[in-house]
Amino acid sequence: MVNALTFDVEEYFHAEIFRTGTRSRDGRRFESRIESSIDVLLGLLSRTRARATFFTLGEIARHHPFVVRRIAAEGHEIGCHGDRHDAIYAMSPAEFRADIRRAKERLEDLVGTAVIGYRAPNFSIGPRESWAYPILLEEGFLYDSSTFPIHHDRYGRPNAPRFPYGIYRSGLAWLTEFPIGTARVFGVNLPIGGGGYFRLSPFELIRRGIEYVNAHDRQPVMCYFHPWELDPGQPRPPMAWRHRFRHCVGLESAAIKMALLLARFEFGTARDVLEAHEPAANVPAPATDVLPYAAV
């Protein structure tokens, strides 16, 4: 089973916990470390011949175009992570359209190919932001990966489907949702797809979870990480202990765990995995174009 490997290409200071903890929204007073982080990451991927999707901020493309070109040149897919890492629930539909259009055009100009995948910063497309799906499809995106089907204090849709499904249809065109990976145990979705959970959890728990989903559910797992999670030397300005813990836990061992993960499983881009594994929910839509979760 080929699982999907993805990275949200942003600086450490773009992370919401870091912004909240330092009370900084623009990150201008912090040094950029994206180039060194990407260097470490691409080295890991090259050694294991793994391919991945890099959901990249327009702001990163603007300030570090070489990084984007290098990622694409090494055979990875470029996706869109918005322009400046702003939450969708804080935008109007018009602002959202302008944001993704600006970032998408900048990324496509750099790599010369269509960008068809999107992930919202902080998984910030919730039920109230379902208006975002038709906009994504209209702007040329074919799949979204902004749903994390877990309980969480800032995001999460625990009742959402756990595997790829069609979330919006317009005529014959579909927008496919590829949720972050979870394993269902005793009626609860456990996060096995990455992020802070990957840094906090024992590697064996993650390994067994992915193996279980591949064998029992016969489905690919969507894994996600950030380049800054492989950078234990990043600045650590003063912040409340709860923010420091959530942002910094496991940074020292993340690269080792990542290497173990890449050695144990076969990974591909989100686009390749979707093309090889037909989403179960590309079925006739009900009367409304936006598919309710209970119907898929």
C-alpha positions as CSV (number, residue, x, y, z in Angstrom):
1,M,0.0,0.0,0.0
2,V,1.4,3.4,-1.0
3,N,0.5,6.1,1.6
4,A,0.5,9.8,1.0
5,L,3.3,11.9,2.4
6,T,2.8,15.6,2.6
7,F,4.5,18.7,4.1
8,D,3.1,22.1,4.9
9,V,5.9,24.4,3.7
10,E,5.9,27.3,6.2
11,E,8.3,28.8,8.7
12,Y,8.3,27.9,12.4
13,F,6.9,31.3,13.1
14,H,3.9,30.7,10.9
15,A,2.6,28.0,13.3
16,E,-0.5,29.2,15.1
17,I,0.8,28.0,18.5
18,F,4.0,30.0,17.9
19,R,2.1,33.1,16.9
20,T,-0.2,32.8,19.9
21,G,2.6,32.1,22.3
22,T,4.8,35.0,21.1
23,R,1.9,37.3,20.2
24,S,3.4,37.8,16.8
25,R,1.3,37.6,13.7
26,D,3.8,38.5,10.9
27,G,7.0,36.8,12.1
28,R,9.2,39.7,10.8
29,R,11.3,39.8,13.9
30,F,12.3,36.1,13.6
31,E,15.0,34.7,11.3
32,S,14.1,32.6,8.3
33,R,15.1,28.9,8.6
34,I,13.1,27.4,5.7
35,E,16.0,26.8,3.4
36,S,18.0,24.8,5.9
37,S,14.9,22.8,7.0
38,I,14.1,21.9,3.4
39,D,17.7,20.9,2.9
40,V,17.4,18.3,5.7
41,L,14.0,17.1,4.6
42,L,15.0,16.6,0.9
43,G,18.1,14.7,2.0
44,L,15.9,12.3,3.9
45,L,13.5,11.8,1.0
46,S,16.3,11.4,-1.5
47,R,17.9,8.6,0.6
48,T,14.7,6.7,0.7
49,R,13.5,7.6,-2.8
50,A,10.2,8.8,-1.3
51,R,8.0,11.3,-3.2
52,A,5.8,13.8,-1.4
53,T,3.4,16.7,-1.8
54,F,4.6,20.0,-0.5
55,F,1.6,22.3,0.3
56,T,3.5,25.6,0.0
57,L,2.7,29.2,1.2
58,G,2.6,31.9,-1.4
59,E,4.7,33.9,1.0
60,I,7.4,31.2,0.9
61,A,7.3,31.2,-2.9
62,R,7.7,35.0,-2.9
63,H,10.7,35.2,-0.6
64,H,12.3,31.8,-1.4
65,P,11.6,30.9,-5.0
66,F,14.7,28.7,-5.2
67,V,13.2,26.4,-2.5
68,V,10.0,25.9,-4.5
69,R,11.9,25.2,-7.7
70,R,14.2,22.8,-5.9
71,I,11.4,20.8,-4.5
72,A,9.7,20.5,-7.9
73,A,13.0,19.6,-9.6
74,E,13.5,16.7,-7.3
75,G,10.2,15.1,-8.4
76,H,7.8,16.2,-5.7
77,E,4.3,17.7,-6.1
78,I,3.7,21.3,-5.3
79,G,0.4,22.0,-3.6
80,C,-1.0,25.3,-2.2
81,H,-1.2,26.2,1.5
82,G,-2.7,29.7,0.9
83,D,-0.7,32.9,0.7
84,R,0.1,34.0,4.3
85,H,-1.1,31.3,6.5
86,D,-4.3,33.0,7.5
87,A,-7.3,31.0,8.8
88,I,-10.2,30.6,6.4
89,Y,-12.8,31.3,9.1
90,A,-11.3,34.8,9.4
91,M,-11.9,35.5,5.6
92,S,-14.8,36.4,3.5
93,P,-15.4,34.3,0.4
94,A,-13.9,37.1,-1.8
95,E,-10.9,37.3,0.4
96,F,-10.4,33.6,0.3
97,R,-10.6,33.5,-3.5
98,A,-8.1,36.3,-3.8
99,D,-5.8,34.5,-1.3
100,I,-5.7,31.2,-3.1
101,R,-5.6,32.7,-6.5
102,R,-2.6,34.8,-5.6
103,A,-0.7,31.9,-4.1
104,K,-1.6,29.4,-6.8
105,E,-0.5,31.7,-9.6
106,R,2.8,32.4,-7.9
107,L,3.5,28.7,-7.4
108,E,2.6,27.8,-10.9
109,D,4.8,30.5,-12.3
110,L,7.7,29.0,-10.5
111,V,7.2,25.3,-11.3
112,G,5.5,25.6,-14.7
113,T,2.8,23.0,-13.9
114,A,-0.8,23.2,-12.6
115,V,-1.2,23.2,-8.8
116,I,-4.3,21.1,-8.1
117,G,-4.1,20.3,-4.4
118,Y,-4.9,22.6,-1.4
119,R,-4.6,22.5,2.3
120,A,-6.0,25.2,4.5
121,P,-3.8,26.7,7.3
122,N,-4.6,25.1,10.6
123,F,-7.2,22.9,8.9
124,S,-9.5,25.9,9.1
125,I,-12.3,24.8,6.7
126,G,-15.1,23.8,9.1
127,P,-18.8,23.2,8.4
128,R,-19.4,27.0,8.4
129,E,-16.7,27.4,5.7
130,S,-18.2,24.9,3.2
131,W,-18.5,27.8,0.8
132,A,-14.8,27.4,0.3
133,Y,-15.3,24.1,-1.7
134,P,-16.9,25.5,-4.8
135,I,-14.4,28.3,-4.8
136,L,-11.5,25.8,-4.7
137,L,-13.0,23.9,-7.7
138,E,-13.6,27.1,-9.6
139,E,-10.0,28.2,-9.1
140,G,-8.7,24.9,-10.6
141,F,-8.1,22.7,-7.5
142,L,-9.1,19.1,-7.8
143,Y,-8.5,17.9,-4.3
144,D,-8.4,19.3,-0.8
145,S,-6.7,18.0,2.4
146,S,-8.0,20.3,5.1
147,T,-10.1,17.8,7.1
148,F,-8.7,16.2,10.3
149,P,-11.4,13.8,11.5
150,I,-10.6,14.0,15.3
151,H,-11.6,16.0,18.3
152,H,-9.3,19.0,18.8
153,D,-9.5,22.2,20.7
154,R,-8.8,24.4,17.6
155,Y,-9.9,22.2,14.6
156,G,-11.1,18.8,13.8
157,R,-14.3,17.2,12.3
158,P,-14.6,13.8,14.2
159,N,-17.7,12.8,12.3
160,A,-16.2,13.3,8.8
161,P,-15.3,10.3,6.6
162,R,-11.7,9.1,7.3
163,F,-10.7,8.2,3.7
164,P,-10.8,10.0,0.3
165,Y,-14.3,11.1,-0.8
166,G,-16.0,13.5,-3.1
167,I,-16.9,16.6,-1.1
168,Y,-18.3,18.9,-3.8
169,R,-19.6,18.4,-7.3
170,S,-20.3,20.8,-10.1
171,G,-21.6,19.1,-13.2
172,L,-19.1,16.4,-14.0
173,A,-16.3,18.0,-12.0
174,W,-15.5,16.8,-8.5
175,L,-13.5,18.2,-5.6
176,T,-12.1,15.3,-3.7
177,E,-11.3,15.5,0.1
178,F,-8.3,13.5,1.3
179,P,-8.5,13.6,5.2
180,I,-5.5,13.4,7.5
181,G,-4.8,9.8,8.6
182,T,-6.6,8.3,11.7
183,A,-7.0,4.8,13.1
184,R,-10.4,4.0,14.6
185,V,-10.0,2.2,17.9
186,F,-13.0,1.5,20.2
187,G,-15.1,3.9,18.3
188,V,-12.6,6.8,18.5
189,N,-10.4,8.2,15.7
190,L,-6.8,8.2,16.9
191,P,-4.4,10.6,15.0
192,I,-1.7,8.7,13.3
193,G,-1.1,11.1,10.4
194,G,1.6,13.3,11.8
195,G,2.1,16.8,13.2
196,G,2.4,17.3,16.9
197,Y,0.9,13.8,17.5
198,F,3.8,12.3,15.6
199,R,6.3,14.1,17.7
200,L,4.6,13.3,20.9
201,S,3.6,9.6,20.3
202,P,5.9,6.6,20.5
203,F,7.0,5.6,17.0
204,E,5.6,2.0,17.5
205,L,2.1,3.5,18.0
206,I,2.3,5.4,14.7
207,R,3.7,2.4,12.9
208,R,1.0,0.0,14.1
209,G,-1.7,2.5,13.4
210,I,-0.6,2.9,9.8
211,E,-0.2,-0.8,9.3
212,Y,-3.7,-1.4,10.8
213,V,-5.4,1.0,8.4
214,N,-3.5,-0.4,5.4
215,A,-4.4,-4.0,6.3
216,H,-7.8,-3.7,8.0
217,D,-9.3,-0.8,6.1
218,R,-7.3,-1.4,3.0
219,Q,-6.9,2.4,2.6
220,P,-4.0,4.7,2.2
221,V,-3.0,7.0,5.1
222,M,-2.5,10.7,4.6
223,C,0.5,11.8,6.6
224,Y,1.5,15.4,7.2
225,F,4.5,17.2,8.7
226,H,6.2,20.6,8.6
227,P,9.8,21.2,7.7
228,W,10.4,23.2,10.9
229,E,9.6,20.0,12.9
230,L,13.0,18.7,11.7
231,D,14.8,21.8,13.1
232,P,15.5,21.5,16.8
233,G,17.8,24.5,16.6
234,Q,15.0,27.0,15.8
235,P,14.6,30.0,18.0
236,R,12.6,29.5,21.2
237,P,11.5,32.9,22.4
238,P,9.6,33.2,25.8
239,M,6.1,31.9,25.7
240,A,3.7,30.2,28.1
241,W,4.6,26.6,29.0
242,R,1.6,25.1,27.3
243,H,2.4,26.8,24.0
244,R,6.1,25.9,24.3
245,F,5.2,22.3,24.9
246,R,2.9,22.0,22.0
247,H,5.3,23.7,19.6
248,C,8.6,22.2,20.8
249,V,7.7,18.7,22.0
250,G,9.7,16.0,20.2
251,L,11.7,18.3,17.9
252,E,15.0,16.7,18.9
253,S,13.8,13.2,17.8
254,A,11.5,14.0,14.9
255,A,14.2,13.5,12.2
256,I,15.0,10.1,13.6
257,K,11.4,9.1,13.7
258,M,10.9,10.4,10.2
259,A,13.8,8.3,8.9
260,L,12.2,5.2,10.5
261,L,8.8,6.0,9.0
262,L,10.3,6.4,5.5
263,A,12.2,3.2,5.8
264,R,9.1,1.2,7.0
265,F,6.5,2.4,4.5
266,E,6.2,3.3,0.9
267,F,5.1,6.9,0.2
268,G,3.9,8.9,-2.8
269,T,2.4,12.2,-3.6
270,A,-1.2,12.9,-2.7
271,R,-2.0,13.2,-6.4
272,D,-0.4,9.9,-7.2
273,V,-2.2,8.1,-4.3
274,L,-5.6,9.5,-5.4
275,E,-5.1,8.5,-9.0
276,A,-4.2,5.0,-7.9
277,H,-6.9,4.7,-5.3
278,E,-10.3,5.8,-6.5
279,P,-12.2,7.7,-3.8
280,A,-15.1,5.8,-2.5
281,A,-17.5,8.8,-2.4
282,N,-17.4,9.8,-6.1
283,V,-21.0,8.7,-6.3
284,P,-24.1,10.6,-7.5
285,A,-24.6,13.7,-5.4
286,P,-27.8,14.4,-3.5
287,A,-29.9,17.5,-4.3
288,T,-27.4,19.8,-2.8
289,D,-24.0,20.0,-4.4
290,V,-22.1,20.0,-1.1
291,L,-22.2,16.5,0.1
292,P,-23.3,16.1,3.7
293,Y,-21.1,13.9,5.7
294,A,-23.9,11.6,6.7
295,A,-24.5,10.9,3.0
296,V,-21.0,9.6,2.1
